Amino acid sequence: MKYFDQNTIVFFNGEYIKASQAKSDLFAQSLHYGNAVFDAFRAYGTSLGPHIFKAEEHLARFSETAQKMHHTMPYSVRELIKISYELLERNNFTDAYIRPLIYSGMNMELSPDTKHHLFIAAWKWEKYLGKDLLDIKISDYKRPSPLACDVEAKVSGNYANSVAAVAEAQNAGFDDALLLDVEGKVAEGTGANFFFEKDGILFTPKKGHIFPGITRSVVLNLCKQMGQEVVEGVFFPEDLKDLDGAFFTGTAAQITGIASIDGHKMNKDWEDTIGYQVFEKYGHIVTQNEYDSYSII
């Protein structure tokens, strides 16, 4: 994938500059120790122009996580939203994926650094997982333990296992992976939350070992609006056999259907599942200015 070209503008340390001019330090603490903080959100073209879906929620989370990791955030949430819209305008984007990142500068020690760098980029990204339906495997890699780190924080180091899990899955002929937690319970995808369908009910792992994504919350609220029952609970790999359907949710993945898990195909065609109904409704609200009626729960 190409993330920028010679004309792409990014926001870096208070300035709008060409992406080709943005440079990072090879001695940056975050590069070596994984304490960078990031977030991700999407802009969609609507009848009122481009709209960043759930911008305030995403950037509030970004700022709060930066504070947890002892990064100094130089802008308020409102200022970050304004910067994001300005970035869209300067790149002439209507539909785009936006990625803010804050990281520590040159420092080979483990003590908190005093200089922090803020980078925000936007690019065209139709869907992270690429194809319509995925063949996934249950990974040998596990989600980090909440006893060891804040699993609800979008910290770069938390995703090292996800990178390894994707490589493991793709080397085995799958598209992506599903991670268990350290206790062997179903957790989430490598970069997305997980839902599955059985006998007319949706199920999803409860909070505790998962990253509780904003898209996950939107889907839960959508299901409530639709009158669809969703059970948040504890599940094991044996619960994932003989499913009617399954899907991932996330800013990058949006709503992505799953064709099989460890070679076990879904009982229903994707178009006949509850997940597909959610997929269609989600696509409608992010592009038709209905987002204000679906609050985060």
Protein Blocks (a to p, Z undefined) as FASTA:
>chain_A
ZZbdfkbccdeehiacdfklpccdfkbfklmnopaccddddddddfkbpadehklmmmmm
mmmmmmmnopacfbdfklmmmmmmmmmmmnopabdcddddddddddfbfbdcfbdcdddd
ddddfblnlpabdcddddfbdcddfklmcfkbccfklmmmmmmmmmmmmmnopabdcddd
fkopafbdfkbccdddeehiacdddehjaccdfklmmmmmmmmmnopacddddddfklmg
oifbdcdddfklopaddfbgghiacfbdfklpmklmmmmmmmmmmmnopmmmmccZZ
